[in-house]
Amino acid sequence: MKVTILYGSATGNAEHIAKDLGKTINESAKGISNAASSSSFSSADVMEMNMFKRKKLMESWVQPPTTEEGDIKKHALILVCSTTGNGDAPENAGRFVRFIKKPPPSTLTSTAANPSSPLENVAYAVLGLGDTNYDQFCGSAKLVDKKMSDWGAQRAVPLACADEATGLEATVEPWLDGVLEGLEKACKEGGKEEENVKLSEELDQKLNVSDDGGKAVQKTDIPQSTALVKNGTASKASTASDLTSTTKTTASAPSNDATKTATTSTPTAAAPSKSPTPLYILYGSATGNAEHIAKDLTATYESYLKNPSFLGYFSSVICCDLNQYKKKCLDDWMKPPVEGNLGIKHGVIVVCSTTGNADAPENADRFVRYIKRKTTESAMPFQHCAYAVLGLGDTNYDVFCAMGKMIDKRLAELGGVRAMDVACADEATGLEETVEPWVGKV
C-alpha cells in the first residue's frame, strides 16, 4: 500500500518532516529500519504540494485504488504544510491551495462516481506548522484540512497544529506516532469518519487537539519533581577553579548553581563501582569542529576501555548529535541510574557551537527548542544527570558561545548537576587553548 506525502514549506521544517517520514516508510519496507514496521505501507512518494497537477494526482484520486494496491478502499494521503505571512501558503504550496479553495472543476466531477464528493476515494491526514506569535496560526493547514473534507475526502486523524513558539516536537512527534495507524485503518476499512472516532480520540488525547483544529499541545504524565543530587548535595568539581585561567566562562554562570539540596531521605542503595549506564557525549556542530571534538573524546575513552586495568567509572560510551537526544538518551535520563539511590547520576557531556545570529546548529536545533520550552520544566528531565558543557564560538561576532552558555544554564534549571563550569573556546584566538585543558579534566 502506497502513501503520498505532500508538503508546503517556507523555512524547510515541513519539507524535513515530510521527507523524514517518507524515508522511514521506504526504509522499513526494505527491511533497513524497524521504525514503521507496524504499518502496512510499502512505499511513500514525497513531493511539493504544487506537484499535484504535473503528477495528475487529482485525476488518480477520483478513481478507486487499483487491485494492484491490495485490498484497500481509499488512497492514502498525508499533507504537511506551514503558514507564512498573513496566513498565506508557502510558495511551493500556493497552486494546490488556490486550486482546492475553488469548487471542484468539471474535469474531475465528470469522471467521479459522486460528483459532489470527487475525493471520496481518499483518506488523509494534515499536519500544520505555525507560530502563535502571529495572527493566522496554521491558517493554510486548517484551510487544506477543511477543503479536503469538503471535497469528500475522509479525515483519518484529527488536524494537528504544531507551534514554533512552544516547540514543534510537542505536537509533531505524537502525531507521527499515530498517523500511519489511523491512515491505514481508514484506507482498509473505508466508510465514514465516524467509524474512526475511537482512533481519532486516542490521538486527540495524545495531542490535546481542540475541536476547531486549533493549537495542539502535548500532554504529559510526568509529575513535577525537585532536582536531587549525589548524597544530598553536589559541590562544584575542584578542577573548575583550575580551568578558569584557561577558559572563558559566561558571566551569568552562577558559582553556587551546582549546590542543590535534596528533598528526600538519604539514599539506601549502595553506589556501584561502575556506572550501570553509558557516558553520553552529544554534539551540535555546523562546521564539524564540535563533532570532531566529541568523537575524538569518545574514541579516546573507548581506547581506555580496552585496557583491562582501566578503572574508569563508565563502561561504555554513546556519542550522537544533540537532535538524537530523544531516540538515544531521554528515556534513560528520566530514570535514576540506580533505583533507591537518587544520588547516582548519568554522565552527560555536551559540545556545541553557535551559528548565524546566535542560533543552534541544524543538528542541535530540536534539542535546543526542547530545553527552552517552559513545558519541559515540569518534567525536570535532567534531575538524574551530572553534566559538563563545552561551547565553541568566535569573539569576532556579537554573541559569543550563545548556545553553549544557554545549554549550560538550562540544564541546571532543568535539574542537572553542573560538574564543571561551562568552557567557551574561541575560534578567533585558537580553540585548542580552551579545548585541550577542558578535555584533560572533564
C-alpha positions in Angstrom: 0.0 0.0 0.0 1.4 3.3 -1.1 1.1 6.7 0.7 1.5 10.1 -1.0 3.1 12.8 1.2 2.8 16.4 0.1 4.5 19.3 1.8 4.3 23.1 1.7 7.4 24.5 3.2 8.9 28.0 3.6 11.8 27.5 6.0 12.4 23.8 5.4 10.7 22.4 8.6 7.6 21.0 6.8 9.8 19.6 4.0 12.1 17.9 6.5 9.2 16.3 8.4 7.6 15.0 5.2 10.9 13.6 3.8 11.9 12.1 7.0 8.6 10.3 7.3 8.8 9.1 3.7 12.3 7.8 4.3 11.2 6.0 7.4 8.4 4.2 5.5 10.6 3.3 2.5 13.4 2.0 4.6 11.0 0.0 6.8 9.5 -1.6 3.6 13.0 -2.6 2.5 13.9 -4.0 6.0 16.5 -1.3 6.6 14.6 0.2 9.5 12.1 -1.1 12.0 10.7 2.4 12.8 7.5 2.0 10.8 7.3 -1.8 10.8 3.9 -1.8 12.4 2.3 -0.2 9.3 1.4 -1.9 6.0 2.6 0.9 3.8 5.1 -0.4 1.2 6.2 2.9 -0.2 6.0 6.6 0.1 6.0 9.3 -2.6 7.1 12.6 -1.2 6.8 15.9 -3.2 5.9 19.5 -3.0 2.1 20.2 -2.9 2.4 22.2 -6.2 3.4 19.0 -8.0 -0.2 17.7 -7.7 -1.0 18.9 -11.2 2.1 17.6 -13.0 1.7 14.2 -11.3 -2.1 14.2 -12.1 -2.8 13.2 -8.5 -6.4 14.6 -8.5 -7.2 12.5 -11.6 -5.9 9.3 -9.9 -7.7 10.1 -6.6 -11.1 10.4 -8.3 -10.9 6.7 -9.2 -10.8 3.9 -6.5 -7.5 2.3 -5.8 -6.5 -0.4 -8.2 -6.4 -4.1 -7.3 -2.6 -4.0 -7.6 -2.5 -1.9 -4.4 -4.2 -4.8 -2.5 -7.5 -4.9 -0.6 -7.8 -1.2 0.2 -10.7 1.1 -0.3 -9.0 4.5 -0.3 -5.9 6.3 -1.4 -3.6 7.3 1.4 -2.5 11.0 1.6 -0.5 13.0 4.2 -0.2 16.8 3.9 2.4 18.7 5.9 2.0 22.5 5.5 3.4 25.6 7.1 1.8 29.0 7.1 3.6 32.2 6.0 2.9 35.9 6.0 -0.7 36.9 6.7 -2.0 33.3 6.8 -0.6 32.5 3.4 0.5 29.2 1.9 4.2 28.7 1.2 5.3 29.4 -2.4 5.6 25.7 -3.2 2.1 25.0 -2.0 0.3 28.1 -3.4 -1.1 26.5 -6.5 -2.5 23.5 -4.6 -4.2 25.8 -2.1 -5.7 28.0 -4.7 -7.0 25.0 -6.6 -8.7 23.4 -3.7 -10.2 26.7 -2.5 -12.4 26.7 -5.6 -15.4 24.4 -6.2 -14.3 21.0 -7.8 -13.8 21.5 -11.5 -15.9 19.7 -14.1 -12.9 17.8 -15.3 -12.9 15.9 -12.0 -16.6 15.8 -11.2 -17.5 14.4 -14.7 -15.4 11.3 -14.0 -16.3 10.9 -10.4 -18.9 8.4 -9.2 -20.2 11.0 -6.8 -19.7 14.5 -8.4 -20.4 16.3 -5.1 -17.6 14.4 -3.4 -14.9 13.8 -6.1 -12.2 12.9 -3.4 -14.3 10.3 -1.6 -11.7 7.7 -2.5 -9.0 9.5 -0.4 -8.2 9.1 3.3 -6.0 11.9 4.5 -4.2 13.5 7.5 -2.9 17.1 7.8 -0.1 18.4 10.0 0.1 22.2 10.2 3.2 24.2 11.3 2.7 27.7 12.6 3.6 30.2 15.2 1.1 31.6 17.8 3.0 34.9 17.9 1.3 35.6 14.5 -2.4 36.2 14.0 -3.2 33.4 11.5 -1.9 30.4 13.4 -1.7 27.4 10.9 -4.1 29.1 8.6 -3.0 27.2 5.5 -3.2 23.8 7.1 -6.7 24.5 8.6 -7.9 25.6 5.2 -6.5 22.5 3.4 -7.9 20.2 6.1 -11.4 21.7 5.7 -11.4 21.8 1.9 -10.2 18.2 1.6 -13.2 17.2 3.7 -15.5 19.5 1.7 -14.4 17.7 -1.5 -15.4 14.3 0.1 -12.1 13.0 1.4 -12.1 11.1 4.7 -10.2 12.7 7.6 -8.3 9.7 9.0 -6.8 11.5 12.1 -7.6 15.0 13.5 -5.8 18.0 12.2 -2.7 18.7 14.3 -1.2 22.2 14.6 2.4 22.4 15.8 3.5 25.7 17.3 7.0 27.0 16.7 6.7 29.3 19.7 6.5 26.5 22.2 8.3 23.8 20.2 7.2 21.9 17.2 8.1 18.5 18.7 5.4 18.7 21.3 2.8 18.1 18.5 4.8 16.6 15.7 6.2 13.6 17.5 3.0 12.2 18.9 1.3 12.9 15.6 3.9 10.9 13.8 3.4 8.1 16.3 -0.3 7.7 15.4 -0.8 9.0 11.8 0.2 5.8 9.9 -2.0 3.6 12.1 -5.0 6.0 11.6 -4.4 6.3 7.9 -4.0 2.6 7.4 -7.3 1.9 9.2 -9.2 4.4 7.1 -7.7 3.1 3.9 -8.6 -0.5 4.6 -12.0 -0.1 6.2 -13.2 2.9 4.3 -16.6 4.1 5.4 -17.3 7.4 7.1 -15.3 9.4 9.6 -17.5 8.2 12.5 -16.1 4.7 12.1 -12.6 6.1 13.0 -13.8 8.1 16.0 -12.1 5.8 18.6 -8.7 6.1 16.9 -9.1 9.8 16.5 -10.0 10.2 20.1 -6.9 8.3 21.1 -4.7 10.7 19.1 -6.6 13.6 20.4 -5.7 12.6 23.9 -2.0 12.5 22.9 -2.2 15.9 21.3 -5.0 17.6 23.3 -6.4 18.8 19.9 -9.1 21.4 20.2 -12.4 20.8 18.3 -11.8 23.7 16.0 -8.4 22.4 14.8 -6.6 25.0 16.8 -3.3 24.9 18.6 -2.3 21.4 19.8 -0.4 20.9 23.0 1.1 17.6 24.1 0.0 16.4 27.5 2.5 14.9 29.9 2.1 12.3 32.6 5.3 13.2 34.2 4.8 14.9 37.6 6.8 18.0 38.6 9.8 17.0 40.6 12.7 18.5 42.5 16.2 18.0 41.4 18.2 15.6 43.6 21.9 15.4 43.7 24.6 13.0 44.8 24.5 12.3 48.6 22.1 15.1 49.2 24.4 17.9 47.9 26.7 18.4 45.0 29.8 20.6 45.2 31.4 22.1 42.2 34.3 20.0 40.9 37.6 21.1 42.3 39.1 21.3 38.9 36.7 24.1 37.9 38.9 26.8 39.6 42.0 25.4 37.8 40.2 25.7 34.5 39.2 29.3 34.9 42.6 30.6 33.9 42.4 28.8 30.6 38.7 29.1 29.7 36.3 31.9 29.0 33.2 31.3 31.1 29.9 33.1 31.0 29.4 35.9 33.4 25.9 34.7 34.2 27.0 31.2 35.1 26.2 31.2 38.9 29.0 29.9 41.1 26.7 28.3 43.5 24.3 26.8 41.0 25.8 23.4 41.3 24.9 23.2 45.0 21.4 21.8 45.4 19.8 20.3 48.5 17.9 17.1 48.3 14.3 17.0 49.5 14.1 13.3 50.2 15.7 11.0 52.7 19.3 9.7 52.3 19.6 7.0 49.6 19.9 3.5 50.9 21.1 1.6 47.8 24.8 1.1 47.6 26.7 3.1 45.0 28.1 0.9 42.2 31.7 0.7 41.4 30.8 1.0 37.7 28.1 3.1 36.1 25.1 1.0 35.0 24.6 3.5 32.2 26.9 4.8 29.5 28.7 8.1 29.3 26.7 10.3 26.9 28.6 12.6 24.6 26.4 14.8 22.5 27.4 17.5 20.0 25.9 20.3 17.9 28.1 21.1 15.0 27.9 23.3 12.0 31.4 23.3 10.6 32.5 19.9 12.0 34.6 21.2 14.9 32.2 20.3 17.7 31.6 16.9 16.1 35.3 16.2 15.8 36.0 17.1 19.4 33.1 14.9 20.7 34.0 11.9 18.5 37.7 12.3 19.4 36.8 12.3 23.1 34.7 9.2 22.5 37.5 7.4 20.7 39.9 8.3 23.5 37.7 6.9 26.2 36.9 3.8 24.2 40.6 3.1 23.8 40.9 3.3 27.6 38.1 0.8 28.0 40.2 -1.8 26.0 42.8 -1.7 28.8 41.8 -4.4 31.4 43.4 -2.4 34.2 41.5 0.8 33.4 39.5 1.9 36.5 37.1 4.4 34.8 33.6 4.7 36.1 31.8 4.5 32.8 31.9 1.1 31.0 30.6 2.3 27.6 30.0 5.5 25.6 27.2 6.8 23.4 28.1 9.6 21.0 25.5 11.3 18.8 24.3 14.7 17.7 22.0 16.6 20.1 18.9 16.1 17.9 19.1 12.4 18.7 18.5 13.0 22.4 15.0 11.6 22.4 15.8 8.5 20.4 19.0 7.5 22.2 19.1 9.3 25.6 16.0 10.8 27.1 14.3 7.6 28.3 17.4 6.7 30.4 17.9 10.3 31.6 14.4 10.4 33.0 15.1 7.5 35.4 17.8 7.3 38.1 20.8 5.0 37.1 20.4 3.1 40.4 16.9 2.5 41.9 16.9 3.6 45.5 19.9 5.9 45.2 19.0 9.2 43.8 22.5 10.5 44.4 23.9 8.5 41.5 23.8 10.4 38.2 24.0 9.8 34.5 27.1 11.4 32.9 26.4 13.8 30.1 28.9 15.8 28.1 27.7 18.4 25.6 29.9 20.1 22.9 28.0 22.7 20.9 28.9 25.5 18.5 26.9 28.7 17.8 26.0 29.7 14.2 24.4 32.7 12.5 22.6 35.1 14.8 23.3 33.1 18.0 21.5 30.1 16.6 21.9 26.4 17.2 23.5 24.2 14.5 21.0 22.3 12.4 21.8 19.0 14.2 21.1 20.6 17.6 18.0 22.8 17.0 15.4 20.3 18.2 17.3 19.7 21.4 17.6 23.4 22.0 13.9 24.0 21.4 13.1 21.2 23.8 15.1 22.6 26.7 13.9 26.1 26.1 10.2 25.2 26.4 8.5 26.2 29.6 6.5 22.9 29.5 9.8 20.9 29.8 10.4 22.3 33.2 7.6 20.3 34.8 9.4 17.1 33.9 12.8 18.2 35.2 14.4 15.8 32.6 18.0 16.3 33.8 17.5 15.8 37.5 19.3 12.4 37.3 22.2 13.8 35.2 25.6 15.4 36.0 26.8 17.4 33.0 29.6 19.4 31.5 29.3 21.8 28.5 32.0 23.0 26.1 30.9 25.8 23.8 32.6 26.8 20.6 32.3 30.3 19.2 34.1 33.3 17.8 34.6 36.7 19.6 34.6 38.4 16.2 30.8 38.0 16.3 28.5 39.9 18.6 27.2 36.9 20.6 30.0 34.7 21.8 29.2 31.0 22.5 25.5 31.7 23.0 24.4 28.1 22.5 27.0 26.7 24.9 26.1 29.2 27.6 22.3 28.7 27.1 22.5 24.9 27.2 24.7 25.1 30.4 22.2 27.4 32.1 19.1 25.4 31.0 20.4 22.0 32.0 20.9 23.4 35.6 17.4 24.9 35.6 16.0 21.5 34.4 17.6 19.7 37.4 21.0 18.9 36.1 24.1 19.0 38.3 26.9 21.0 36.8 30.2 19.0 37.2 32.3 21.8 35.7 31.8 25.4 34.7 30.9 25.9 31.1 34.0 26.3 29.0 33.9 28.6 25.9 36.5 28.1 23.2 37.3 31.0 20.8 37.9 30.3 17.1 39.5 33.8 16.9 42.4 33.0 19.2 42.5 29.2 18.7 40.1 26.6 20.0 43.0 24.5 21.4 43.7 27.0 24.2 40.5 26.1 25.8 39.6 22.7 24.4 42.8 20.8 25.4 42.8 21.6 29.1 39.0 21.0 29.2 39.3 17.6 27.6 42.1 16.7 30.0 39.9 17.5 33.0 36.3 16.7 32.1 
